[in-house]
Amino acid sequence: MGRKAGMVHAGNFNVRLFNDLVSEIMHGVEVVHLVDEGLPFMANEQSRGRVLRRLKTLASFAEESGAEIVLLTCTAFGRLVDEVGGAVNVPVMSVLEIMVDEVMAMDGRIGILGTHPGMLASAWQLIQEQAALDGKKTEVKTSLCPGAFDAMWRGDWPTHDRIVIEHLNQMMDEVTVVVIPQPSMERVLKQVPEASRKVPIMSSARLSVQRLKERLDGIAQ
């Protein structure tokens, strides 16, 4: 019997992206995708309880469908793994928390680029919390791409990509590494030639699938 992973998304556009990455990195693994497009509109502290309830339900659906591990690809809700993981009997991972762990291994000025203000706030807070725990001083610059999220939501990807690339080019002049936590922004990297990348650019989706594979490989069948 083949291996199976579950993924919980806040947008249907992530399904194809992660399917492509799983086919490349986790050959032969079946993915159960669960999508809740209402989540991005609940990215505030007042809605946290309702968001957690929905994520727990979706994670349990993935487990019931045979998933041996669950990845939360929504990035606007802060640290969630412990609380969501308590509702299921399989490991739960989070794209945002994977990125934060990777960032903590870096030095220099870190730039975080995003299209959703909730994601930027969550990423900044998580990094500061982890830096305090590690006793490390980390300089972080966040940059919002105004209008890109709305363009993406109405399916206007050319406008989304143009706005993100404009802000990415500006940010590369101001930091030593750029972090792109939102999987929906992964497509933009294909439009930025390596020769134009003044600093390293970290992509959350690819890194998360690599970490997912490592974790799944460690689970006995």
Residue, then its C-alpha position, 0 to 999 in steps of 0.5 A: m500500500g502506498r504512502k499518503a499525506g494530507m494537505v490543508h489549503a486556504g486557496n484552491f490555487n495551491v493544489r496544483l502547485f503542491n501536486d507538482l512538487v510532490s510528484e517531483i520530490m515525493h514520487g509515489v506519495e498520494v495527497v489528500h487535499l482539503v481546501d477552505e477558501g474562507l480562511p484568509f478572511m479570518a486572519n485576525e486574533q478575534s477569529r483564531g478560535r474559529v480558525l482552529r476549529r476548522l483546521k482541526t476538522l480538516a486535519s481529522f478529515a485528512e486522517e480519516s482519508g488515510a493520511e499519515i501526516v498533515l501539512l498546513t499550507c495556510t500561512a496567516f495564522g501563526r503557530l498552529v501545529d501544537e493545537v491542531g495536532g492535538a485533534v488528530n493521531v498523526p503528525v501535523m506540520s506547518v509551512l510557516e513554522i518550517m520557514v521560521d525554523e529555516v530563518m533562525a539558522m540565517d544571519g544578516r538582515i532577513g526580508i519577508l515578502g507577502t501579499h497578505p498582512g496576516m501572514l506578514a504579522s504572523a511570520w514577524q511574530l513567530i520569528q521574534e518569539q523564536a529568536a527570544l527563545d534562542g537568545k538570538k538577535t534577528e533583524v527582520k524587514t517585512s514588505l507587503c505587496p498591496g493589491a497582489f492578494d486581491a488580484m490573485w483572488r479574482g484570478d488576475w495572476p499577471t497583475h499579482d505577479r507584476i506587483v510581487i516582482e516589483h516589491l521583490n526587486q526593491m527588497m533585494d536591495e535592502v536585505t541579505v536574504v528574501v523569504i517568501p512564506q506564501p506558497s501562492m507566490e512560488r510561481v513568481l520565482k520562475q519569472v526571476p532569472e538566477a542572474s537577477r537574484k541579488v540575494p538568495i530567495m527562499s521558497s516555502a512550498r518547495l522547502s515544506v515538501q522536502r521537510l514533509k518527505e523527511r518526516l514521512d520517511g521516518i514514519a513506520q508503515 
